[in-house]
Amino acid sequence: MATLLDALDAAVNHHMAGRLDDAARLYRLVLAVEPAQPDALHLLGVLEAQRGTHEAAVPLITRSVRLRPEAGQPWAHLGGALHALRRSDEAAAALTRALTLDPAQSDALDNLGAALHALAQYTAARAWLIRAERMRPGHPETLLNLGTVLRDLRRFAEAEACFDAAIARRPNHANAHLARAVGRLVQGDLLAGWDEFEWRWRRFPTPPWAGEPLDGRTILLHAEQGFGDAIQFARYAPLVARAGGRVILEVHPLLSRLIGTLGPEVQVVERGPEPPPHDLHCPLMSLPRAFRTDLATIPAARSYLSADPGDIARQRARMEEGDGLRVGLVWAGNPKHRNDRNRSIPPDRLRPLLAVPGVRFFSLQVGDARDALPDGVTDLINGVHDFADTAAILANLDLLIAVDTATIHLAGALGVPAWLLLPFAPDWRWLLDRGDTPWYPSLRLYRQPRPDDWDTALATAAAVLRAMTARR
């Protein structure tokens, strides 16, 4: 027994000194002898979480809390790992248990607030984060989390004060700068927001472009985030060409055929292990800053991308003949997106839309959510290889109804009529309390009037859809 305890003590010493490999080896040695040793299970789980392998941390800490359910700290660490995995319901339950056992755990208070925020329980999240902030005043992460909740509660002045305080404590806190950017952008203060939005990752050592004349130089524009972001901001590439240089636009292979329809002044290349030779670079999402874009100067042509006529004809042939309005549906986004829980809609809640007579519904849903195809909806994604194929499908529809995904950006870029279903706290680009968007003239926005109230948004959209079919 003494030898086992000595090994555990040595593991803890290595762990505290940051020698994680040595600590992990000794924790596993202890567990090989005594598989139910709760401290070794707990601390090895903590170590895995520190390494970022939260999937490995959760079962280890779960075994520890089952062996010793009265210990508060393991529950707190379990909740933190579950929160990192975006298993927010489970995280909130574990963190609530941790704080019942030990109310003074500041990290647990912080994580519980963040988990409830992910569940769109903003008022409760704010209450827990205020407690956390009182326990450790001025802590940058607590201030960031509290500010983010206040922003989504539309208490913007209080949110900005939190972000300011976090940045005062840690001037290079990129996430606080980005959170402050989002707060400004969603209110429509684009010029102030773009500057803060520059606190994003860049991957090229060449000088960044800020809107100056190119004087014949080659500029590399590169997509840095999601497909929808690339589609939205690719509109700027032809404008860059007017600055007097050669424009290369690097995109994901699934976007290359589509983005290639921007025009001959932009050379589109697929992203590879090394960028093509260039003199200057600019991330696509930095172009609005370079052009000093505000709400009145957003370049919003009715359409700036197009589908191939041959592709359009092939996709039309896949849609069997029939009467009725042709409406596409997308009800879920990428489950790895940090806010996917709030932006995606369970398909059973689509019933008010699907009950509208005189409509032929077609699914453009991708990913695992495609398996939950509602009755009466035709799946069109088979045989779709890239976004150019999806564009050809959209060109054959009368309307797209979708949540906040790349498909809605594609419809807007093509000028296809589309209805966007938005959560109460939307992504910054959709602004607040308006039924249109200055980014895409063909879009109409249907918003939750309160958190998680999809029923009202869908009932409103269904009523408008019913009126449309009645006029045909």
N, C-alpha and C positions, 0 to 999 in steps of 0.2 A: 504493500500500500504506500509506504514511504517513497519507494522508487517511482510509483505512478504519480504521486503528488509532486515529486521533484520534477518529473518530466512536464507536468502541467505548469508548474511555476516557471520553468525554463522557457516554455512556449509563450507564456504571457510576457516574460521579459523580452524575448525576441520580438514579439508583436508590438510592444510599446516602443521598441527601438526602431521599428520600421523594417525589420528583417522578416518580411512576410513569408518567404519560402521556408526559412528555418522554422518559423512558428507553425506553419501549416504542416510540415513534416512531423513535428512533435505532437500537435493536436491529433493528427491521424494515428500516431503511435499509441497515444492514450486510448483512443476509441477502438483500436484493434484489440486492446486488452479488455477495455470496459466500454462496450458500445453504447451504454446508457449513461455515460458520464455527462451530466447536463451542462457543466461549465465548458467542457471541450466542444460539445455540440454548438452551444451558443456562440462561443468565441471564434470557432472555425467558420460559422455562418457570418459573423461580423467581418471576418477577414475576407471571405468571398465577396461580400457586398463592397468592401473597400476596393477590391480589384475590379469591380464593375460586373461581376458574374452573379447577378441577383437571382438568376434561376437556380443556381447551386446553393445560394444562401437560404432561400425560403424553406426547403425541406429540413435542413440542419437545424435552423432556429425553431421550426415547428415541432420537431422532436424534443427540443429542449423545453419548450413551454408546456408540452404534454407531461413531461416528467416533473416539472416544477412550475405549476400554473400560478403560484402566488408571487412569483418574482416579476416586478414591473419592467425592468430594463430589457429582458429578452422580448417581451411583448412590444416594446417600443422599437427595437431593432427589426422585429418581424414586420411591423407596420411600415417602417421605412423602406424595407426591401420590397414589400408588396406595392408600395406607392411608386417606387422606381420602375416597377413592371407594369404600371398603370392598371393594377388590379385594385381600383379605388374603393370599391365597396368593402372588400376584405381588409384593405389597409385601414379604413376608418374604424372598422370593428376592432382590429388589433390595437390600434392607438387609443381608442376609447377605453379598452381594458387596461392598457398600460397606465393611463392617467387616473383611472379608478384606483389602481394599486399604489401609484406614486404620482400625485398631482404636480410635483415640482420638476418634472422632466421637460425642460425647455425644448429640446429637439422634438419630443413627441408632440408638444403643443404646436410647434411649427409645421410638422408633417401632417398632423390632423387637419389643420387649417388648409394646407395645400391639397390634401385628399378630398376634403369637402368642396373646395373650389373646383376640382376636376369633376365632381358630381353635380356642379351647378347649384350647390347649396350655399349661396354667397353670404347670406346673413349669418348663418351658423359659422361659416369659415372665418368671417370677419371677427366674430366674438372670440374664437379660439386664438386667432393671431394677435388680437389686442392683448390677451393674457400673456402670450409669448413675448410680445414687445415690452410689456411691463416687467417681465421676469429678467429680460436681458436687453435693456434699452440701447438703441443704436446698433443692434446687430444687423449687418447688411442683408443677410439672407431673409431674416424675419421682416425687415422693412420692405424688401423686394416682394415677398409673398403677400404681405398686407397691402402694399400698393397695387399689386395685380388684382386682388379681390376688389378693392375700392374702385379701381378702373372699370371692372366689369359690372359693378353696382352703379356706374356712371357718377361717382363722386370724384370727379376728375381733379379738382383742386387738392383734395386730401391725398389722392393717389400721387400726384406730382410732388407733393411735399415729402411723401415717403421715398420716392425715387431720388429726389434731391438729397435727402439725408443719407441714403445708402451710398450714393456717389461721393458725397462729402467724406464719408468714412473710407471708401475704397474707390478712388477716382477712375481706376481702370476696370471697374465692374461692368463687363460688356453686357451681361443680361439686364442689369438695371438701366443702362443706356438704351437698350433695345426696348425694354418695357416702357420707358418714357417716350420713345419714338412711337410705339403703337398707340399710346394714349393720345398723342398729338395728332397722329394720322387719322384715327377713327373719328376724331372731332372735325376733321377737314382742314386742320392747320398743316398743310402738306409741306410748306417750305421749312418750317421749324422741325417737322418730323423727319425729313430726308437727311438732315445733318446727323441726327442721332442714329438714324438707321444705318449709318456707315460703320457702326460697331458690329459688323458681321465678318465672318471668316473670309479671307482671300487666299488664293493658292498660287499667285504668280509674283515673282520678284520684279517684273518690269514696272515702270512708273504707271500709276493710275491716271486715267483721263478724267478731266473735270469740265469738259465742254469747250476747251480752247481749239483754235484751228489746227487741223491735222497736218497741213502743209506737205501732203504727199506721203506721210508715214502710214504704216500698217497698224491698225488697231484690232485687237482681239476682244470681242464681246463674248462673255461666257455665262452659261446658265449655272447657277450655284445652288438652287433649292429645288422645289418640286416642279412637276410638269406644268401645272397651272400657272405658276410664277413665270416660267419660261415663255408660255404662250402669251400671257398678259403683256410682258415687257419687251417681247420681240418687236412690237410695233415701232419701237424707237430706232431699230437698226437702219432702216432707210434714211431716217433723219440724220443719223451719224454720218452716213456717206456724204451728205451735203457739206460736211465740215472739211472736205477736200482731201480725203485719204482713201486707203483701201480698207474695207471692212470685212473681217472674217468673224463669223458667228459660230461658235462651238456649242453643240447641243447633244443631248442623249440620242443614241441611234433610233429610238422609237419616235423621235420628233423630226428627224432630218428631212424626210420627204415632205412633211407638212410645212415646216418652216422654210423649206426651199421655195415655196410659192410667194415669199415676200417680194421678190423682184431681182433683176439681174445685178443691181448695185451691191448686193450682199452675197458673199460667198459663204455657204453653209457647209460646215464640216462636222463629222461625228467626233464626239469626245473620245480621245485615246489616252494612252499612258503618258504621252508627252504632248504639250501644246504645239501648234504650228508656229513658225517664226513670226515674231511681231515686235513692234516698237513700244506700243502702249497697250494697256488693257483696261477693261471696265466690266465689272459684273453687271448683268442685265438689270438687276434691281437697284443699281446705282445710277442708271440713266436718267430717271426722273429728277434726281438731284443735279446732274450735269446740265440738264435743260431747264432747271429752276421751275419745275412744273408745279402749278397750283391748281385749284379746282377749275379755274376758268381756262386753263391752257393745256389740259389733258388732250393729247392727240387721240381723238375718238372717232375715227372713220367708221362708217357703218360696217365695213368689213375690211380686213387687211390680210387675211389668209383665204385660201380657196381650196376646194376639192377638185381632184382630177375628173374630167368629164367621163372618161372610161370607167373609173371606179364608181362614179355615181350611177352609171347605167347598170353595172354589175350588181350593185347593192339594191337597186330598184327591182331587179329581177328576183331578188330573194324575198321581197315583200309580196305575199300572195295578194291577188286582186281582192278588193272588198271595199265596201262603203264605210264612211265614217272618218272622223278626224284622226290623223296619224300622230300619235303622241309618244315620245320616248320617255323612259323613266330611268333615273339613277337615284337610289335611296341610301347608299352607303359610300363612305370614302375609305381611304387607306387606314386599316386598324392601328397602324404604327404611328399615325399622326397624333400629336399630344392632345388635341382637342376632339378626336374622332367621336368619342362617346356623346358629345353634345351636338355635333354637326350631322351625324348619321341618324337615320330614322328606322326603327324596327318595321319590317315590311307589313306586319299586320295592321299598323296604324295608317296605312295607305288606303284602307277600305273606302273612305269618303270619295277619294278620287276615282278608284276603280269602279265605283257604283254609278258613275256618270254615264248615261246612255249615249250612243252615237259616237263612241270613241274606240279606236283600235290602239291598244297599248303595246309598245315594244320596249324590251329591256336592253339597255346599254350598260348594265351593271357588270363590273369585273370583280375579281377576287373571290374570297370565300362567301361573301354575301350573295353572290350569284346563285348559290345552291338553294336559297330561300325564295325562288322565283314565285311570285303570287299567281294564283289561278287566273287564267284568261290573259296572261301577258306572254307575248312571243319573244323568245330570246334571240337577239341578233348578233351576239358576240362571237359565236362560232365562226372561225375563218378570218377574224380580225387580227391583223399582225402588227399594226402600228396606228398612230394617230391619224394618218392620212386615210386609212380605211374607215376609222370612226367618223372623220369629216364627211366621207361619202354617204354614210348612213344618215348623218344629221341633215345633209342636203336634201334628203328624200322625206323628211318629216315636216309636219305642219307646226310642231311645237315640241320642245324639250322641257320636262319638269325634273329638276335635279337638286340635290343638296350641293354644298360647297366643295366641288371636286374639279379636277382638270377638265372634265367634260363640259361643265358650264362655261369655263373660260374658252374652250374650243367653240362652242355655239356662239358666244359673243364675238369672238374673232372672225367667225364666218358670216356674222350678221343673221344667224338663224334665230327666230323668236324662241325665247326660253324664259322659264319661270324658275327663280332661285328661292329655295326654302332655307331660311336662315334661323339660327338659334338666337336667343335673347341677347347674348354677348357675341356679336359677330366678329369675324376677322376684320382687321382695320380697313381693308380696301373697300368694304361695303358701307362704311360710314354708319350713321345712326338715323333711324326714324324716317327713311325715305323709301319710296316704292320704285325708284329708278336708280341707276348708277351712272356717273359721268364716264366710266371706263368703257361701257358697252351699251350703245343705244338700243339694242334689240332685247335687253333683259328687263324683266319685271321682278321685283323682290317681294316675297311674302315672309313676314317676320313673326317669330314668337312674341306675343305681347308680354310674356313673363317667362322665367326660366322653365324649360321642359314642357311648355305648352304647345306641342305640335298640333294638338287637336284643333285649336282655333286657326292656326295658319293653314292647315290642310282643309278645314271646312270653308275658309274664305276662298282658297284656290279652287276647290271643287265647285263652289257657287259660280265663280267666274267662268270655269270650264263649261258648266251646264248652260250658261247663257250663250257661250260661243257656239255650242252645238245646236242650240235652238235657233240661231240665226242662219245656219247653213241651209 
